[in-house]
Amino acid sequence: MADVARAARLTLLRGLLEQACYGSQQELSAALAADDVHVSQSTLSKDLVTLGAIRRRAADGGLVYALDQGDDHHGAAREKLARLCAELLQSLQVAGNQLVLRTPPGAAQFFAAALDAARVRGVMGTIAGDDTVLVISTDDRSAGRVISELSEMTRSGRPTQEDE
């Protein structure tokens, strides 16, 4: 399938998981098919991993698929980002509300995905090439805060304390 079709399928799957409880991949596959999206079990399984779906206990005690959006996941994502900052970031520059981050060749997309997953306050989104990540912040002030936060993580390898 094309990337656009995959993106649309992931969006639909995310919506299904947010709106209802599904106890099996067969149930999810049937729900996707109802929206005229047909996938193999292996594709569905990969999509669930991509979305970070987990199995949770429902109120009736049965296991259901759910998106892991709790604080534990967020904390783990920030831990991973801090580790990757220390391991991968080679340089950080700020220009207005934009940050340009350099990584080793081939690591930019991996790093950008970790940055997106960590949901750093003030980051609107990322665009990644082979060795460069462009980070768009909400404004110049946020860009300064984000660059400071990423710099500290690069030095320490530990997540910074989030401002509330």
C-alpha positions, 0 to 999 in steps of 0.5 A: 500500500502507498504511504498515504493509504497507510497513513489513512489506515493508521488514522482510521485505526486510531479512531476505532481504538479511541471510540470502542473496545476490541478484544481481538485483531479479528474484531479490529479487522472487521471494523476496518473492513466495515469502512472498506479498509481490508488488511492482513493480520500481519499488517494489522499487527504492525499497525498496532505496534506503530500506534503503540497499542497495548492490551488492557483489562476492560471493566468486564475483566477481558483484554481489549486493545487500547492506545497507551497514552498514560503518564507511564508511556509519556515518562518512558517516551521522555526517558527514551528521548533523553537517551537518544539526545545523549547518543545521537544529537551532534548539534543544535541550532535555533533560528526564530521558532525553528530548530535544526538538529543534526544526527549521524546519517540515517538517524534523523527519522528515528530521533524525530519519532522519539521527539514527537512521542515525548510530546515536548511542550512547545513543539508543533512538529518535526520534519526529518531527513537523513541526518537533519531534523527540523523542529517547528516550535509554537513561537520564538520563546518556546524554541529557546526553551526547547533548545535548552531542554534538548541541550540539557538532555544531551549533556545529562542523558536524563529527562528534564523536569517539565514545567506545568 
